[in-house]
Amino acid sequence: MKKGNNKIINFIKNYKLFIIFFLLSLLIGFLSRGFTVGWRFRYKAVLSDSLFVIVISSFGQLLRPKTRYKYYFGWLFFFAALAVANTIYYGFYKSFINIELISTASMLSKVDDALFAKLHFAQFLYLLVPLLFVFIHKRLLKSGYYTMLEEKETNKIYRGISIVAAFISFSILVIFSIFDNSQFTKPWYRQHVVQKYGLYLYTFNDIVQSVHSNSDNTFGYDESSLAFREYYACKWEEKNKSNEYTNIFKDKNVLFIHAESIQNFLVDLTINGVEVTPNLNRLAKEGMYFDRFYPQISVGTSSDTEFTLMTGLLPSSRGTVFVNFYNRKYPTMVKYFNDMGYYTFCTHANDAEYWNRKTMYNTIGYQDFFAKESYDVPFDVTDPNIVGLGLGDKEFFRQFIDKLKTIEEKDKPFFGTVITLSNHSPFNDVEKYSPFNVTMDYITRDKRGNKIVNSANYLEGSMMGNYLKSAHYADEALGQLINDLKENDLLEDTIIVFYGDHEARISPNEFEKLYNYIPETDSILNSDDENYVSMSNYNYDLLKNTPLIIWSNEEEFSKRISSTMGMYDLLPTIANMFGFKEKYSLGHDVFSDNEKIVVFPNGNVLTDKVYYSSLNEDYITFVEEPIDSDYIERISDYSDELLEVSNGIIFHNLIETESSKVKKCNMPK
């Protein structure tokens, strides 16, 4: 027993630096999971981190002791930097960095204010770990630890043991990966892989997958092409039934208003009885208002929305379509309208090259793109017409009216996409927004019983308060646009399709204050209060829907549709309304009798019955009836199928290469 204890003590003495490096590396791995996917302990994540670090550290044992410290420090600094970058990235995109995203890094310069607004001290805590290692190294140096190792390690057996340990650990890692290979090879399972196996193994796997796919364009082609042919063989045999909205807008003009960061909770929201978005509310009451409409974005945010809207496909799980996969064949809504003799255009007061729009819009099929250079944009950022990231929506819409007058003179129907800009995070151009009060009035009484109107700060100075002010400005601009269209007789035979492009990325804490504020005490309701609105149990995820409104000045629909709907459902819905056929959308006409199901790029699924989380493998229900495991398995499998088909089309250009090979459906009906 004493002998055994001595061996352990000697091992600790001889491998002190290795053990310290090992433990500090595990600490970084644990913190990186805690600050992103949650603090729940996962033994597989700890085990995979341990094995990965053993592989790295074992090779360090081949170096001389003083050089070994530099080797370990280099890896610790890399682990810390990797954790910092992924924690910041996760806070913004709820995903993890992958190799393909390097090509989109330049896009961040345009939204650096929004990015910096998300930064906080905790995201940089990891950098203290390498500093701690330096401190420990100096203590060891002072104690003569490295000199002692130099004398002991004349015997090469230590190095032999290190090499063997490295290869054994590497073999275990490979076996570990194969154990759950289906999720390792599916890029939409990033959160799941990090949660279950840690950041280190995720990063290693991402590098291997990226290098493999980039060096071999046929990597995964056979599997993807088979999934493509089987899916569309059955989809194309489905009969599209007519409904009350078939051809309702045939030959009419259409303007799509792409509203930056407008979320659905804004509709009918009031502060002190004053509507935040009165113009949006009016359009929702007069038009067809879809109140459970969900964008399906990944890291490409607005560009993902544009891609999914135009193609009915899901965003890429690796990189972004606009930057990485723009040179593919995509049948798009724009091309369908081109085929019907429409003049098609897009307008946006930002740089034409931003998100590679100028190139991608050729792929989408727009005949013209009116970007920043088409507008009179002040150079002075203090100019009142510069709001947020660029030309304010009010001035943008004012100048756009002149362009639309010219377009209308072409004597042919038009299809246009109008992309707004002002309501972009970080919502800090408060002085230029229209005045909107986000304090809260409340009543108290004096000793005589007289009413006293008091005011509490409520949302003043907060991200939520600034967002509401920004949204109010954007809403005023929308009202101005509608009025200008009316005054210039540009709404005749014209349909407006208004949609929020994605959520505003406001934290759950901000929503808790919005819904649970107590003005008398300047505090938040207790979570056990019956009136408390919780952001837990996926309520925060469900608040990410945006308004979709189809509106006409010539006909009042006054219809509210509460069916679950995704961005990929808009193309087939518009196709039915405007009288054209589309073949490749993964969604369905929302007015059809198909099951309403929205698949998100991270594998989550929303239906009229449940919201399912692929990360946690659990769900919440919206109905009284019991939900059986077969239903959950079916929608989860459906999610995997759509993601695989969509990614196959994007990665391998399957619409161009495989469409002619689609045969009959072999699935039982």
N, C-alpha and C positions, 0 to 999 in steps of 0.2 A: 504493500500500500504506500509506504514511504517512498519506494523507488518510483512508483507511478506519479506521485505528487511532485517529486523532484524533476521528472521528465516534463511535466506540464509547466513548472516554474521556469525550467531552462528554455522550453519552447517560447514562452512569453518573452523572456529576456532576449532571446536571439531574433525573434520576429516582431519585436515591439513596434517598429515603424510600419510593418505590414499590417499588423492588427489595428493600429490607429487609422491607417488609410482605409482599411476595410470598413471599420465602424463609421467613419465620417462619410464615406461614400453611401453607406446604407441610410445614414441620416438625411443626406440630400435627396435620395430616392424617396424616402418616406414623406418628407416635407413636400416634395413636388406632387405627390399624389394627393396629399391632404389639402393643399391650396388649389387644386383643380377638381378632381373627380370625387373628393370627399375623404374623410378621416377614417372610414371603416377599414379595419385591419383585414388584409388579404394575405394569407400565408404564402400563396403562390407568387405574389408580387415580391415579397421579402426573399423567398427562395431564389427566384430568377435574378433579382438584384445581386444576391450573394454569389451565385454561380458566375454571373457576368464579371463581377468585381474580382473574384478569385482568378479568372482567366487573365484579366488585365494585370493584376498585381503579381501573379506568378512569373510573368515575363520580366517584371522589375527585379526579381531575385537574381536574374542573370547579370545584372549590372553591379558595379562596385558600390559599396554602401553610400558614399557621399553623392554619387551620381544617381543612385536609387531615389534619394529624396527629391531631386529635380524631376525625375520621371513621375513619381507619385503626385507631386505638386501640380504638374502639368495636367494630369488626368483629373485631379480634384477641381482645378480651375475650369476645365472643360465641362465637367459634370455640373458645376455651379452655374456656369454661363448657360448651359443647355436648359437647366431648370428655370433660370430667370426668364429666358426667351420664351419658353413654353408656357410659363405661368402668365406672363403678360399677354401672350397670344391667345391663351385659353380664355382670359378675362374678356377679350374683345370678340373672339369668334366661336367660343365653346368647342374648340377643336385643338389639335396639336400640329406643330410644324412638320411639314414633309419636304422632301428634296425639291419637288416640282415648284414649290411656292417661292423658291429663291428668285425665280424670274419675275415674280409679282412684287418684290420688295420695293421697287421704285415707286409703286403706287402709294406707299405709305406717306411719302413726302407731301402729298396733296391733302392728307387728313391728319397731319402730325398733331394738330391741336386736339383732335378727337382722341388720338392715341394717348397723348400726354395726360389728358383728363382722367384716363383710366388707371394711371400709375399710382402706386402707393408703396410705402416703406416695406411692407411685408413681402412684396415681390422680389426684393433685393436681399432678403435675409440670408439666402444661400451663400452670398459672397463672404459672409463671416466665417464660413467653414474653412476655406483655404487659408484665411488669416489665422485661424486657430491652429491650423497645421503648421504654419510658419513659426508660431509661438512655441509649439511643442518641439519642432525641429531645433530651435535655438537652445531649448532646455536639454535636449538629448546631446547636442554638440558640446555643451558645457560639461556634461557628465562623462564625456569620453566614450559615449555609446558607439560612435562610428569607428573609433580606433580599435575598440574591443572586437567589433565585427570583422574589421580588416584582418586581424590576427587569427580569428576563428575560421574564416571562410577560405583559408588556404586549401581546405579539404573540399573538393569539387562535388561531394555528395549532395550538398545543399542545392546546388544548381541543377543536378540531375533530378532531384525530388521536385523542384519547381516546374521543370518541363513536363514531367509526368502528370503533376497536378493540373497543369494548364490543359493538357490534352484530355484528361478525364473530365474536367469541368466543362470543356467545350463540347465534348460528346454528350454530356448530360443536357446541356443547353439545346443542342440540336434535337435530341429526343423530346425535350420539353416543348419545343416549338411544334414539332410534328403532332404532339398529343392533341393540340387544338388547331390544326393546320387550316381549317375552314375559315376561322376568324383572322388568322394572320395574313391570309392572302386576299382578304376582302377589305379594301382601304376605307370603307365607310364604318368599320368597327374600331376606329382609332381610340375613342374613349374607353371602349371595353378592353382593348389590349393594354392600355396604360393602367387602367384600374386593376386588371387581373394579373398582369405580368410586369408592370413597372415601366418607367420612362426609358431605362437603358436598353432593354430588350426591344421595346417599340422602335427606338431610334435605329438600332442595329438592323432590325427587320425591314424598316422603311428604306434604309440605304441599299440593302440587298435587293429588295423588290424593285426599287427605282433603277438601279444599275442594270439589273437583269432585263427589265422591260425596255430601257433606253438602248441597250446594246443589241437587243434582239426584238425587232418589231413584231415578230410572230409569237412572242411569249404570251400564252393564254388565248391565242386567236381561235384555235379549234373549239375550245370550250365556249368562248363567247359567241362565236358564229352559230354554234348549235343552239344555244339558248335563244339567240335572235330569231332563227328560222322557226323554232318551235313556238315561240311566243306569238309572232306575227301570223303564222299559219292559222292559229286559232282566233286571233283578234280579227283578221280579215274575213273570217267566216261569220262573225257576228253581224246580225242585221240591224241597221240603224233605223229605228222607228221614228216616224214624224211625231211632233207634239205641237202644242198650241203656239210655240215660238218659232217653228220652222219657217224660214224665209221672211220673217217679220220685218227685217231691215234690208232686204235685198236691194242693191243698187244705191243705198244711202251712203253719204260721207260718214267717216268715223274718225274721231279724235281720241286717242288714248292719253290720259293725263297720268303720268308716272309721278306720283307724289312721294317725295323723299321723306322716309321715316314717319309717315302718318299711321298711327296705330288705331285700332278700332275703339279702344276705351275712350277716345276723345269724343266720339259721337254722343251727343246729348249730355256731355259732362258740363256741369256748371260750377262756378266758384262764386259764392255769395249771390246765387241766383242769376249770374251772368254766364251765357253760353261761351265756351272756349272756341267752338267752331260753328257759328250760326249758319254760314253758307253751306258747309258740308252737311249739316243737319237738314237743311232745306232740300238739298239734292237727294239725301237719303229718303226723305218723306215722299218726294215727288217721283222718284225713279224706282228701279229695281235695286233693292239694297240687300246685299249678301253679308250677313253679320257673323258667319263662321268661315270666313275666307282666310286661308293660310298661305303666305309665301313659303317656298321650299328652298331656302337659300343655304349655301355652304359658305366658304371663305370669300367667294366672289361678290357677295352681298348684292348691290344693285345690278351688276352685270349678270349675276346668276338669275335674278328675277327676269331680266330682259330675255335671257336665253330660254328659260323655262316657259315664259309667256309665249314666245314666238315659235317654239318647237314642240312644246308639250313633253319634253324630255326633262330628266332631272340634272342638276349641276354635276360637274365632274367630281369624282371622289379624290382625284389627284390633280393638284394645281387648279386652274380655272380654264373654262372653255375659251373665253375672250383672249387670253394670253397664250395658253399652251396648245389649244386644239381648235383654232379658228379656221384651219385649212382643211375642213371636212365638208362633206355634202350633208346639208341639213335642209329638208323641206320646212319652210317657215310660213307663218301667217302672212308676212309681207309678200312672199312669192305667190301665195294663193291670190292675194288681192291684185298683184301685178298681172296675173293670168286673167283676171276678170276685167282688165282694162283700166284699173285705178292708177292714179299718180300717187306714189308712196314716198314719204319723207320722215325724217326724224330731226328734232331740234333740241339742243341742250347748250346752255351758255357756259360750258366748261371746255377745256382743251380737247380738240378732236382726237389727240393721241392717247388721252387718259383712258386707262383700261383697254387700250388698243381698239377703241371704238371705231375709228376711221376704217381700219382694215376689216374688223368683224362685221361692220354694217354692210360691206360689200358681200360678205358671205350670207348675211341675213337677207339681202336683196333690196335694201332701200335705194330708190333712184337718186335721192339727194339727202345730204346731211348738213344742216345748218348749225355749226358749232360756234365757239366763242368768237372766232374771227369774222363771223357773219353779223355780229352785234356791236353796238357802240358801247364798249365796256370801259369805264373810267380806270385810269392807272392808279389814282390815289385811293388807297384803301380806306381813308377816312371819309371818302365821298358817301353821302347818304344812300346812293344807289348800289353800293357794294355792301351786301349783307351776307354774313357767314363766309362761305368759301368763294364767293364771286358775285356776279351780277344778281341783285335782288330779284325775287320772283315778280314783284310788281312791275319793275322796269322791263324785265325779260318778257312778260306777257304783253306789255304795252308795245314793245318793238315787234313782237311776234305777230300782232294783229295786222301790221302792214305787210308782212310776208304772206300771211294767209289770204289777204285780199288778192295779191298777185297770183297765188296758187288757184284761187277760185275762178280766176279768169281763164284758166286753161281749158275750161269747158269739158271737164271730165271729172268723175267722182274722185275724191281724195281719201287716202288713209294716212294719218299722221300720228307720230308718237311725240309727246311734249314732256320732256324730263325736267322736273324742277330741281332746285339746288339749295335754296335758303335754309330749309329745315333740316340741315345736316348737323350731326353732332360736331362739336361739343355744346352747341346752343348758347354760346357766350357773347353774342353780339347784341346784348340786351338793350343798349342805348338806341339801337336802330330799329328794334321791333316796335310795333304799335303798343301804346300803353295798355297793360292788362294787369289787374290787381290779383295777386295770388296770396294775399293775407286772408285771414278768416275773421269775419265779424261774429260776435256773440253778445247776448243780452244778459246783463245783470240788473239788479234793482237796488236802489238806495234804501235808506231807513224808512222813507215815506212810501216806498213801493213804486217809485217812478223808474221807468226803463232807462238804462244807460247802455248805449252801444259801444262796445269795446272792440279792439282789433288785436288779434294774435298774429305773430309772424307767419305761422303755418308753413307755406312752401317758399316764402321769400328767400332768395339767395341759394336755394337748393338746385340740384340738377333737374328735378321734376318741375320746379317752379319756372326755371328758365326754358325747359322744353315746352311747357304750356304757353309761355309768352311767344316762343318761336312758332308754335303751331297756330296760335291766334293770328300772327302776322301772315303765315302761309295761307290761312283760311281767308283773310281779307284779300290777299292777292287772287285767290280762286274766285271770290265774289266779283272782283274787278274784271277778271277774264270773262266770266259768264256775261256780265253787263256789256262789256265791249263787243263780245260776239253778237249779242242781241242788237246793239245800236248800229252795228255795221252789217246787219242782215246776213250773218255768217252761220246762223243756226238752222237755216232752212234745209230740210232733208239731211240733217247732221245728227249723229249719235255721239254722245260723250260717254266714254268708259273711263271712270276714275278708279284708281287703285293705289293703296299704299304699298310701297315696294318692299319694305321689310320693317322689322321692329326698330325702336330707337335705342336699344341697348341701355336701358335705364335699370338700375339695380333693384332687386326685390325690396331692399330697405326703403327706397324712395316710394314704392307702391304702398308699402305698409303705412307710411306716413300719410300718403294721399287718402287712404281709405279709413284710417283708424285714429285720426288726430283728435285730441281733446284740447280745445282752445283755452278753456278755463285754467288748466294746469300746464299748458304747453308740453303735453306728454302724449304717449301712445296708449291706446286701450290694452288692457291685459289680455294675453292670448286665450285665457279661459272665459273671457266675456262673450256672451251670446252674439254680440254685434261685431265681434272681431273678424276682419277679413284676412285670412291667412294666405301667404305666398308659398307655403309648403305644399306637399302632396301634389305636385305638378300644376298647381294653380297659376304659378308664374309662367310656365311654359304655355299654358292655354291662353294667357293674355297677349301672346305674340301675334294674334291675328290682326289683320288690317282691313279697312273697309274696301269693298268692291261695290261700285254703283254704276248702273247702266241707266243713262238719263237722256231724255229728249225734251226739247222745248215745245214740241208740237203735240206731245201725248203724255198725259200723267198716268204712270203705272201704279204708283203708291203700293208697291208690293215688297214685303220683307221676306227674304228666303233664308231659313235657318238650317238648311242642310249643310253638312260638312263638305267643304270644297277646298281644293288646292289650286295653286297657280297653274299646274299642268292640266286642270279641267277647263281653263278659260279658252284655249284654242278650239277644242271640239264644241264648246258652247257657242262661241262666235261663229264657227263654221255652220252650225245649224241655223243660227239667226240670219246670217248673210247669204246662205244658200251655196256653199261650196263644200267639197269633200276633202277630208284630210285622212291620211293613212297611218301616221307614225306616232301620234300623241299617246302617251301612257295614261292620260286621264280620260274622262268621259264627259259628255254633255250633262251639266248639272240638272237639267230638266228631264233627263232620261230616267228609266226605271232601274238603272244600274245601282249596285251597292255603292254608297258614298264612303270612299276610303282615301285618305291622304297619307302618302309615304314620304317621310323626310329623309334628307341625304345622310343622316346619321343612323338610319335604320328604325327610328321611332315611327309609330303608326297611329293615326287618329281616324276613328269612324264615328258614326252617330251613337255607337254603343260604348266605346272604350277609348282611352288613350293609353298606348302601350309604350314602355320604355325599353329599348333594346339594351341599354347600358345596365340597368338594374334588373332586367328580365321580370318586371312586374307591371301592373296596370291599375287604372282606376276606371270605374264604370259610371255611366250617365243614365242607366235604365234600372228599373226594378227587377227585371228578369235576371236569373242567374246566368253567368258567363262560364261556359265550360272550357276546359283546356284545349279541346279540339279547335274551337274558334280562335283562340290566341295563337295556337300553332299555325293555323291557316293564314292569318293575317301577317304573321311573322315570316312565313315562307313566301307569301305574296310580296312582301317588302324586299326580301332578298332577290326574288325573281326580277322585279322592276329595276332595282339598283344594278343588277348584273347586266340586264339587257341595255339599260341606258349607258352604263360605263363602257360596254362593248361597242356600242355605236360611236361613242366619243373617242375611245382609245384607238379602235381599229377601223374606223370609217366604214362600218358595216352596211349602212344604207346604200352606199355606192357599190360595195363589193358583193353583198349577199342577198339583196332584195330579189333578184331574178331567180334565186335558188330556193325561195320559199315554196313549200309544197302544201299538201293537205294537212289539216289538223288531225293529230293522232290521239288527242286527249278525249276521254269519255265525256259525253255531253250530259 
